[in-house]
Amino acid sequence: MARYVKVSSIGAVSPIAPCAAATPDALNRRMIDFWRDEINQVLPDNPDLIQLPELCDRFSGQSPQQVTEQRTA
């Protein structure tokens, strides 16, 4: 017997990082707020699974070096 699953896929691109002088807490808050807004758009559909883009925890346009620096700051 088949069990049907409702999947919501979010195709948004992560936001562009603000100036390099932003604090890690400010960057984290911006990312959390962005994805909360995106996820809230699909929640009314009551999905069983929400698929996010690969590397959705990184700001758009960041190089691997910038990600490493941000995580060690």
MDTraj code that builds the backbone (N, CA, C; nanometers):
import mdtraj as md
import numpy as np

residues = "MET ALA ARG TYR VAL LYS VAL SER SER ILE GLY ALA VAL SER PRO ILE ALA PRO CYS ALA ALA ALA THR PRO ASP ALA LEU ASN ARG ARG MET ILE ASP PHE TRP ARG ASP GLU ILE ASN GLN VAL LEU PRO ASP ASN PRO ASP LEU ILE GLN LEU PRO GLU LEU CYS ASP ARG PHE SER GLY GLN SER PRO GLN GLN VAL THR GLU GLN ARG THR ALA".split()
xyz = np.array([
    [0.0848, -0.1171, 0.0000],
    [0.0000, 0.0000, 0.0000],
    [0.0897, 0.1238, 0.0000],
    [0.0578, 0.2187, -0.0839],
    [0.1379, 0.3401, -0.0965],
    [0.1039, 0.4392, 0.0142],
    [0.2060, 0.5077, 0.0586],
    [0.1855, 0.6175, 0.1530],
    [0.2324, 0.7447, 0.0834],
    [0.1399, 0.8313, 0.0542],
    [0.1719, 0.9537, -0.0166],
    [0.2304, 1.0564, 0.0798],
    [0.3303, 1.1267, 0.0312],
    [0.4001, 1.2261, 0.1107],
    [0.3937, 1.3595, 0.0376],
    [0.3647, 1.4636, 0.1116],
    [0.3613, 1.5973, 0.0522],
    [0.4957, 1.6641, 0.0786],
    [0.5632, 1.7037, -0.0289],
    [0.6945, 1.7666, -0.0195],
    [0.6848, 1.9097, -0.0698],
    [0.7381, 2.0021, 0.0071],
    [0.7487, 2.1414, -0.0363],
    [0.8959, 2.1707, -0.0627],
    [0.9235, 2.2263, -0.1771],
    [1.0605, 2.2589, -0.2147],
    [1.0750, 2.4102, -0.2199],
    [1.1758, 2.4605, -0.1513],
    [1.2026, 2.6041, -0.1499],
    [1.3229, 2.6290, -0.2393],
    [1.3036, 2.7118, -0.3400],
    [1.4103, 2.7374, -0.4358],
    [1.4756, 2.8735, -0.4201],
    [1.4521, 2.9377, -0.3085],
    [1.5096, 3.0703, -0.2865],
    [1.6610, 3.0622, -0.2710],
    [1.7273, 3.1678, -0.3104],
    [1.8719, 3.1787, -0.2935],
    [1.8983, 3.2510, -0.1617],
    [1.9964, 3.2042, -0.0882],
    [2.0305, 3.2677, 0.0392],
    [2.0582, 3.4159, 0.0186],
    [2.0321, 3.4966, 0.1210],
    [2.0558, 3.6403, 0.1062],
    [2.2045, 3.6712, 0.0899],
    [2.2322, 3.7866, 0.0337],
    [2.3707, 3.8318, 0.0197],
    [2.4164, 3.8854, 0.1547],
    [2.5369, 3.8495, 0.1926],
    [2.5897, 3.8922, 0.3223],
    [2.6038, 4.0434, 0.3266],
    [2.5653, 4.1026, 0.4388],
    [2.5864, 4.2468, 0.4537],
    [2.7352, 4.2775, 0.4648],
    [2.7690, 4.3972, 0.4976],
    [2.9094, 4.4376, 0.5033],
    [2.9898, 4.3422, 0.5916],
    [3.1173, 4.3337, 0.5626],
    [3.2060, 4.2416, 0.6337],
    [3.2195, 4.2763, 0.7813],
    [3.1844, 4.3977, 0.8185],
    [3.1985, 4.4403, 0.9574],
    [3.0834, 4.3927, 1.0461],
    [2.9834, 4.3279, 0.9874],
    [2.8683, 4.2811, 1.0661],
    [2.9141, 4.1733, 1.1646],
    [2.8524, 4.1741, 1.2811],
    [2.8891, 4.0757, 1.3835],
    [2.8324, 3.9392, 1.3467],
    [2.8951, 3.8318, 1.3966],
    [2.8422, 3.6976, 1.3698],
    [2.6974, 3.6822, 1.4166],
    [2.6625, 3.7443, 1.5293],
    [2.5242, 3.7356, 1.5780],
    [2.4270, 3.8025, 1.4806],
    [2.4668, 3.9156, 1.4261],
    [2.3814, 3.9852, 1.3296],
    [2.3655, 3.9024, 1.2016],
    [2.4738, 3.8398, 1.1566],
    [2.4671, 3.7554, 1.0378],
    [2.3766, 3.6351, 1.0619],
    [2.3911, 3.5723, 1.1780],
    [2.3070, 3.4571, 1.2110],
    [2.1604, 3.4971, 1.2169],
    [2.1310, 3.6101, 1.2781],
    [1.9925, 3.6559, 1.2895],
    [1.9339, 3.6825, 1.1516],
    [2.0132, 3.7424, 1.0622],
    [1.9640, 3.7715, 0.9273],
    [1.9314, 3.6423, 0.8523],
    [2.0195, 3.5416, 0.8650],
    [1.9970, 3.4142, 0.7964],
    [1.8741, 3.3436, 0.8537],
    [1.8620, 3.3418, 0.9851],
    [1.7470, 3.2773, 1.0495],
    [1.6169, 3.3450, 1.0075],
    [1.6152, 3.4773, 1.0074],
    [1.4946, 3.5506, 0.9682],
    [1.4568, 3.5229, 0.8229],
    [1.5572, 3.5172, 0.7355],
    [1.5313, 3.4908, 0.5942],
    [1.4654, 3.3547, 0.5755],
    [1.5257, 3.2501, 0.6338],
    [1.4715, 3.1150, 0.6139],
    [1.3407, 3.0947, 0.6885],
    [1.3214, 3.1616, 0.8007],
    [1.1926, 3.1531, 0.8710],
    [1.0812, 3.2069, 0.7808],
    [1.1073, 3.3190, 0.7150],
    [1.0073, 3.3761, 0.6248],
    [0.9773, 3.2825, 0.5074],
    [1.0814, 3.2220, 0.4516],
    [1.0626, 3.1301, 0.3387],
    [0.9842, 3.0058, 0.3813],
    [1.0184, 2.9491, 0.4952],
    [0.9505, 2.8290, 0.5439],
    [0.8064, 2.8590, 0.5814],
    [0.7814, 2.9761, 0.6398],
    [0.6448, 3.0134, 0.6760],
    [0.5525, 3.0217, 0.5549],
    [0.6095, 3.0430, 0.4361],
    [0.5270, 3.0497, 0.3153],
    [0.4721, 2.9127, 0.2756],
    [0.5445, 2.8042, 0.3078],
    [0.4992, 2.6701, 0.2679],
    [0.4277, 2.5963, 0.3812],
    [0.4383, 2.6434, 0.5035],
    [0.3751, 2.5739, 0.6162],
    [0.2233, 2.5617, 0.6049],
    [0.1513, 2.6578, 0.5468],
    [0.0064, 2.6402, 0.5342],
    [-0.0330, 2.5163, 0.4528],
    [0.0566, 2.4651, 0.3681],
    [0.0297, 2.3443, 0.2888],
    [0.0453, 2.2161, 0.3706],
    [0.0909, 2.2272, 0.4947],
    [0.1147, 2.1116, 0.5825],
    [0.2012, 2.0041, 0.5181],
    [0.3211, 2.0403, 0.4725],
    [0.4060, 1.9405, 0.4078],
    [0.4621, 1.8404, 0.5090],
    [0.4891, 1.7189, 0.4603],
    [0.5561, 1.6183, 0.5417],
    [0.7066, 1.6419, 0.5421],
    [0.7552, 1.7063, 0.4372],
    [0.8981, 1.7313, 0.4210],
    [0.9166, 1.8652, 0.3516],
    [1.0127, 1.9442, 0.3994],
    [1.0477, 2.0703, 0.3335],
    [1.1915, 2.0572, 0.2856],
    [1.2093, 2.0718, 0.1553],
    [1.3415, 2.0599, 0.0951],
    [1.3995, 2.1991, 0.0753],
    [1.5190, 2.2199, 0.1299],
    [1.5894, 2.3477, 0.1165],
    [1.7034, 2.3323, 0.0162],
    [1.7493, 2.4416, -0.0409],
    [1.8613, 2.4341, -0.1352],
    [1.9902, 2.3866, -0.0666],
    [2.0759, 2.3262, -0.1457],
    [2.2065, 2.2849, -0.0967],
    [2.2836, 2.4082, -0.0497],
    [2.3589, 2.3949, 0.0568],
    [2.4395, 2.5027, 0.1148],
    [2.3547, 2.6223, 0.1567],
    [2.2341, 2.5964, 0.2040],
    [2.1432, 2.7049, 0.2406],
    [2.1877, 2.7787, 0.3667],
    [2.2895, 2.7265, 0.4348],
    [2.3383, 2.7931, 0.5553],
    [2.4482, 2.8943, 0.5251],
    [2.4736, 2.9207, 0.3961],
    [2.5757, 3.0177, 0.3559],
    [2.5099, 3.1344, 0.2836],
    [2.5676, 3.2508, 0.2997],
    [2.5210, 3.3667, 0.2256],
    [2.5627, 3.3543, 0.0803],
    [2.4839, 3.4090, -0.0101],
    [2.5172, 3.4061, -0.1523],
    [2.6462, 3.4830, -0.1773],
    [2.7278, 3.4294, -0.2649],
    [2.8488, 3.4983, -0.3041],
    [2.9663, 3.4808, -0.2095],
    [2.9511, 3.4010, -0.1061],
    [3.0628, 3.3802, -0.0139],
    [3.1563, 3.2724, -0.0670],
    [3.2840, 3.2984, -0.0560],
    [3.3822, 3.1978, -0.0926],
    [3.4000, 3.1021, 0.0256],
    [3.4550, 2.9823, 0.0016],
    [3.4800, 2.8904, 0.1132],
    [3.5674, 2.9529, 0.2220],
    [3.6617, 3.0379, 0.1831],
    [3.7480, 3.1048, 0.2803],
    [3.6671, 3.1986, 0.3694],
    [3.5740, 3.2723, 0.3121],
    [3.4910, 3.3631, 0.3909],
    [3.4028, 3.2866, 0.4887],
    [3.3525, 3.1710, 0.4467],
    [3.2697, 3.0889, 0.5353],
    [3.3520, 3.0419, 0.6530],
    [3.4755, 2.9975, 0.6272],
    [3.5641, 2.9512, 0.7338],
    [3.5954, 3.0648, 0.8308],
    [3.6239, 3.1827, 0.7762],
    [3.6540, 3.2975, 0.8621],
    [3.5342, 3.3350, 0.9479],
    [3.4150, 3.3291, 0.8905],
    [3.2935, 3.3635, 0.9639],
    [3.2706, 3.2655, 1.0780],
    [3.2966, 3.1383, 1.0554],
    [3.2721, 3.0367, 1.1582],
    [3.3760, 3.0389, 1.2685],
    [3.4933, 3.0918, 1.2399],
    [3.5983, 3.0961, 1.3425],
    [3.6019, 3.2308, 1.4158],
    [3.5217, 3.3247, 1.3690],
    [3.5212, 3.4585, 1.4307],
    [3.4524, 3.4559, 1.5666],
])
top = md.Topology()
chain = top.add_chain()
for i, resn in enumerate(residues, 1):
    res = top.add_residue(resn, chain, resSeq=i)
    for name in ("N", "CA", "C"):
        top.add_atom(name, md.element.get_by_symbol(name[0]), res)
traj = md.Trajectory(xyz[None], top)
